[in-house]
Amino acid sequence: MTGHIGLPRGLLPLLGTEALERLAYFGMQALLALYLADRLSTADGLHGIWLLPELASTTGLAGASLAGLLLGVNAALLQGGPLAGALLSDRHIGRDRALWLGGSALAAGHLLLAVPALLLPALTALIIGTSLFKGAIIARVDDLYPVGDPYREEGFRLLFIAISAGGLLAPVAIGSAGERLGWHWGFGLAGFSMLGSLLLYRMARRTLPAERPVPAMPAGAWAALAHPLLLALPTALTVVTNFQLFNAYLPWAQAHADLAIAGKTVPASWLIMVEAVAGVIALAASNWFWRRWQKTRPLPAAPVQMAAGSVLIAAAPLLLALAAILHAGSPIPLTWLLGFHMVHTLGGAQVLPLLMAESAARSPAGLVATGITASNALLLVGALVAGALASALPSLGAPLFWSLHAVLAGLGALLFLLLFRK
């Protein structure tokens, strides 16, 4: 049954649910790196945060190194957790219950971040919430379309637009509030955004069809996913720079770059908005390029396209390394950062969308969300590597730090070609 403008009934509230959840998520991610860099910049910053002094004592880390470790482990769990959540919702508790429980945990986690002492419980709630919510929302959108419906792709394109909308608004709304009014204001605003997401979902439940039954796990289901899972391994090396955006990049840019526009300094979190805008441009440019390519010759295999994207991604942190060398004694001009984002997103447009497409195409019927989250879960390796590098930034120095990101992406490109050569 269709609703407004010919779309399936229930799709618009689901899109709003996802947009508000992503608004909260991206806003929190941008603020968290800056907040930890500020809070842990002095020894006194550890005090008053439950279990953090003990963690610092156990690891022997402090300041930026401790912040990098926390952010890296948090990103890895956010990346890997949705696989367990998708299996739980598909096989046991159902998608509606997973969405409601996950959304409630997310709202609690965002609001708890506004209380400094509860940093670690807040991050735990966010990991649990994301694990339940992420795969379930994908599957619930899929439920709106009958099997074989040609308009399903349109629905998922609209879902990605909703995700992009949340990413574009997050730095302006939540990032600005956190940097200019106080960290707790930003985290609190993220919490209210997630409460709005839950309210929209509550409204959507009245119009959603029954959940589509998930078939029994077919024999050889995981064998069918061997190709995308193998494809995820070099991808994990390639996307280390992507994970670093929400770890060491923003505090580093805030400390070493000139973020003034027309004489007015903008919040560092706005760089995430630059990444989002550049990403939209990169996706459009990539679609145009490959369509023109297809008119005269067959498309390269997915691993070849991903290898080419990895080379571009490797070039992006090299720009930051060069900027750090050339402007060692002065603020880095904003144009270097803008160049980094354009090159990085142009490369990324050839990598992550293709990983998702390959995972979806090879997943058994009814297990698309599980297949996508399974390949994405392997990217937690990239998140852990990003965290380890962030912890070592003070000792490595910026030129070597960013050069290592380029080396990892270059290794990813080489692995794409070696693992999938004919």
Sequence and secondary structure as in RCSB ss.txt:
>XXXX:A:sequence
MTGHIGLPRGLLPLLGTEALERLAYFGMQALLALYLADRLSTADGLHGIWLLPELASTTGLAGASLAGLLLGVNA
ALLQGGPLAGALLSDRHIGRDRALWLGGSALAAGHLLLAVPALLLPALTALIIGTSLFKGAIIARVDDLYPVGDP
YREEGFRLLFIAISAGGLLAPVAIGSAGERLGWHWGFGLAGFSMLGSLLLYRMARRTLPAERPVPAMPAGAWAAL
AHPLLLALPTALTVVTNFQLFNAYLPWAQAHADLAIAGKTVPASWLIMVEAVAGVIALAASNWFWRRWQKTRPLP
AAPVQMAAGSVLIAAAPLLLALAAILHAGSPIPLTWLLGFHMVHTLGGAQVLPLLMAESAARSPAGLVATGITAS
NALLLVGALVAGALASALPSLGAPLFWSLHAVLAGLGALLFLLLFRK
>XXXX:A:secstr
 B GGG BTTHHHHHHHHHHHHHHHHHHHHHHHHHHHHHTTSGGGGTTSTTHHHHHHHHT  HHHHHHHHHHHHH
HHHHHHHHHHHHHIIIII HHHHHHHHHHHHHHHHHHHTSGGGHHHHHHHHHHHHHHHHHHHHHHHHHTS TT T
THHHHHHHHHHHHHHHHHHHIIIIIHHHHHT HHHHHHHHHHHHHHHHHHHHHHHTT           TTHHHHT
HHHHHHHHHHHHHTHHHHHIIIIIHHHHHHHB  EETTEE  TTHHHHHHHHHHHHHHHHHHHHHHHHHHHS   
 HHHHHHHHHHHHHHHHHHHHHHHHHTTTS B HHHHHHHHHHHHHHHTTTHHHHHHHHHHHS TT HHHHHHHH
HHTTHHHHHHHHHHHHHHHHH HHHHHHHHHHHHHHHHHHHHHHT  
